[in-house]
Amino acid sequence: MSTITFAPGSSTATAGGQVQPGGRALYYVAAQAGQTMTVSLNPAAGLAFQVYRPDTTIARAADGTPLITGRTLPDAGFGDNAQAWMGALPTTGDYLIAVGPTGVAGAVFSLTVTLQ
């Protein structure tokens, strides 16, 4: 897991990552209630992400993969195949962004987050 941090005076941050088939890359973003968050993936092909609310918990499954328990934000859930998302945040806290492949291949990507 990584934390996405913003440079002083900046509202946009980018993190690089890589996911293997069946894996997920996890990122935390600290945000305030009422802020608008924009999330995008590059390249988007073959990847999707979910944005989880701050009350989400992470454990390890028997096979070592992350087991995420929590609710996602509208249009940024597991079945939504989100590759770009924007929305107002309902509560203050650390939001979890989980990036994973949509097919059988892994990928190298960059994740860009903007808070306004």
ABEGO torsion letter per residue (X at the ends): XBBBBBBBGBABBBBBBBBBBGBBBBBBBBBBBGBBBBBBBOBABGBBBBBBBAABBBBBBAAGBBBBBEBBBBGABAAAGBABBBBBBABBEBBBBBBBBABABBBBBBBBBBBX
